[in-house]
Amino acid sequence: MTTLALITDATSLDDDYDMPPLRDACQALALDVRICNWDDPDQDWSRFSHVVLRSPWDYTRRPDAFLDWCAHVSKVSRLVNPLPAVRWSLDKHYLADLARAGVAVIPSTFIESKASAQTMLDAFLQAHPGLDELVVKPTVGASSRNVRRFLRADAMQALQHAETLLDAGHSVILQPYLASIERQGETDLVYINGIYSHAIRKAALLARDGTTNAPTLGFLSACEATATERALASAALQAASRTLGLDAPLLYARVDLIHADDGQPQLLELEILEPSLSFPLAEGSAMRFAQALAGLK
């Protein structure tokens, strides 16, 4: 019987609310799946037909080791999503690739060094004269870790946060804080094998006082994506596929959108590494994913 590995880590499994319904759906289909920690030194990954990334969320603290592990797994098994997608999407510099491909991405400025931080921040603020708030975050991260929002008047604090991240070895991304997220939230569209499955609404997670809420189920609710949102999501996935030279749809993807002041959606992130997929909020979605696993070749 084919055996699949569903990948997590020792600290993240308790927070992975997708795993229980996915495990149950796999059992209903008589799929032989094992839940494994990616950094288990005793695991023989060659015994699995496919190694599926689900919640290895501690990789952000040691991305090089994680990528080395992914490369090893790709040599002895089949990594899902595949290694090129993992490498590309692990760092939010991919947003620049999507913007160059014509995808409507939230305007993003990247800072690579402390020497350029002040200049890049000044240029960002000049490019957005009506901006009330901005977001400063590392280009490698998950679950809003080290993500902060700042008033324009507090640009010096924003600079200090950027410099702290740079000192820690991160590149930094600056983006406008879109006020619509306070009213409408963020729309996250989930795709399985390139086909739209469901969408959720995520409430704002960043508070002005610096508090960052984790994206637990209490901040999520089911919703239906609009035709405009689905069109942008499809465009983002198609651009990613062209950029990566993929010859088949990704097994899973989550496309995170926020609406700009003109009401049009803009891409916040394209999550194709290890996204939460909100199975508890979308009836049948865990089974759809399990069926996709059953069809892996």
Secondary structure, DSSP 4 states (H G I P E B T S, - for coil): --EEEEEE-TTTGGG-TTHHHHHHHHHHTT-EEEEEETT-TT--GGG-SEEEES--GGGGGSHHHHHHHHHHHHHHSEEES-HHHHHHHTSTTHHHHHHHTT--BPP-EEE--HHHHHHHHHHHHHH-TT--EEEEEESS-STTTT-EEEEGGGHHHHHHHHHHHHHTT--EEEEE--THHHHH-EEEEEEETTEEEEEEEE---B-TTS-B----GGGEEEE---HHHHHHHHHHHHHHHHHHT-SS--SEEEEEEEE-TTS-EEEEEEE-SS----GGGSTTHHHHHHHHHHT--
